[in-house]
Amino acid sequence: MIYPQVCSICGKLNRESLCNKCRIKLEKEFNFQVDDYSNSEKNFIEHSYFFKYENLIRNQILSYKFQEKAYIYKTIGKFLEKKQKSFEILRKYDIILIVPISIQRKMKRGYNQSELLAKEIAKILQTKIDTKTLKKTKNNITQSTLNKEQREQNVIGAYKIKNIETIKNKKILIFDDIYTTGSTSNECAKVLVQEGIPKEHIGILTIAKD
């Protein structure tokens, strides 16, 4: 009663967190893509994403990350639930790892935006989710404030793997909200490769690509 569910796009009350009018708007932006990195120097084989980082979805992600509107994950999750046939290819992965944020940032924001979204996607795919194996080791500068070269340097040594045995011999999908230069995703994949996980067993999934 105090905090009723609303469509995060238009703000109107809606039990499903997404009204039909706004669902149609998102439909126009939805375009699931898979970019192949098998022949690149990246530490992962492919990057999948649902949207280009622009227009409506861009505004939703910015509000979600920086304006304390955690409920937006429900709107995005409800939309993707109806589009799951478009990304059946992701069912080949055994487990989803979430790009972690520092303890300091999580305390300030109150939640890890990627974790909330990943849990919704894991339900859709009926895939296991792991929030303990991939850890962040330092509270580095926010990537969105840096250029490409600075982003690459900023994430070096920022992540570590704990209990690698829990994910060995599994196909791993690393989830983050946005893919811009790929520095964060690649660094997370790199620590997996360093622990013996083949590049061919690692994929990246984001809501949007810039």
Secondary structure in CASP SS format (residue, H / E / C, confidence):
PFRMAT SS
TARGET T0000
AUTHOR 0000-0000-0000
METHOD secondary structure of the structure
MODEL  1
M C 1.00
I C 1.00
Y C 1.00
P C 1.00
Q C 1.00
V E 1.00
C C 1.00
S C 1.00
I C 1.00
C C 1.00
G C 1.00
K C 1.00
L E 1.00
N C 1.00
R C 1.00
E C 1.00
S C 1.00
L C 1.00
C C 1.00
N H 1.00
K H 1.00
C H 1.00
R H 1.00
I H 1.00
K H 1.00
L H 1.00
E H 1.00
K H 1.00
E H 1.00
F C 1.00
N C 1.00
F C 1.00
Q E 1.00
V E 1.00
D E 1.00
D E 1.00
Y C 1.00
S C 1.00
N C 1.00
S C 1.00
E C 1.00
K C 1.00
N C 1.00
F C 1.00
I C 1.00
E E 1.00
H E 1.00
S E 1.00
Y E 1.00
F E 1.00
F E 1.00
K E 1.00
Y C 1.00
E C 1.00
N H 1.00
L H 1.00
I H 1.00
R H 1.00
N H 1.00
Q H 1.00
I H 1.00
L H 1.00
S H 1.00
Y H 1.00
K H 1.00
F H 1.00
Q C 1.00
E C 1.00
K C 1.00
A C 1.00
Y C 1.00
I H 1.00
Y H 1.00
K H 1.00
T H 1.00
I H 1.00
G H 1.00
K H 1.00
F H 1.00
L H 1.00
E H 1.00
K C 1.00
K C 1.00
Q H 1.00
K H 1.00
S H 1.00
F H 1.00
E H 1.00
I H 1.00
L H 1.00
R H 1.00
K H 1.00
Y C 1.00
D C 1.00
I E 1.00
I E 1.00
L E 1.00
I E 1.00
V C 1.00
P C 1.00
I C 1.00
S C 1.00
I H 1.00
Q H 1.00
R H 1.00
K H 1.00
M H 1.00
K H 1.00
R H 1.00
G C 1.00
Y C 1.00
N C 1.00
Q H 1.00
S H 1.00
E H 1.00
L H 1.00
L H 1.00
A H 1.00
K H 1.00
E H 1.00
I H 1.00
A H 1.00
K H 1.00
I H 1.00
L H 1.00
Q C 1.00
T C 1.00
K E 1.00
I E 1.00
D E 1.00
T C 1.00
K C 1.00
T C 1.00
L E 1.00
K E 1.00
K E 1.00
T C 1.00
K C 1.00
N C 1.00
N C 1.00
I C 1.00
T C 1.00
Q H 1.00
S H 1.00
T H 1.00
L C 1.00
N C 1.00
K H 1.00
E H 1.00
Q H 1.00
R H 1.00
E H 1.00
Q H 1.00
N H 1.00
V C 1.00
I C 1.00
G C 1.00
A C 1.00
Y E 1.00
K E 1.00
I E 1.00
K C 1.00
N C 1.00
I H 1.00
E H 1.00
T H 1.00
I C 1.00
K C 1.00
N C 1.00
K C 1.00
K C 1.00
I E 1.00
L E 1.00
I E 1.00
F E 1.00
D E 1.00
D E 1.00
I E 1.00
Y E 1.00
T C 1.00
T C 1.00
G C 1.00
S H 1.00
T H 1.00
S H 1.00
N H 1.00
E H 1.00
C H 1.00
A H 1.00
K H 1.00
V H 1.00
L H 1.00
V H 1.00
Q H 1.00
E C 1.00
G C 1.00
I C 1.00
P C 1.00
K H 1.00
E H 1.00
H H 1.00
I E 1.00
G E 1.00
I E 1.00
L E 1.00
T E 1.00
I E 1.00
A E 1.00
K E 1.00
D C 1.00
END
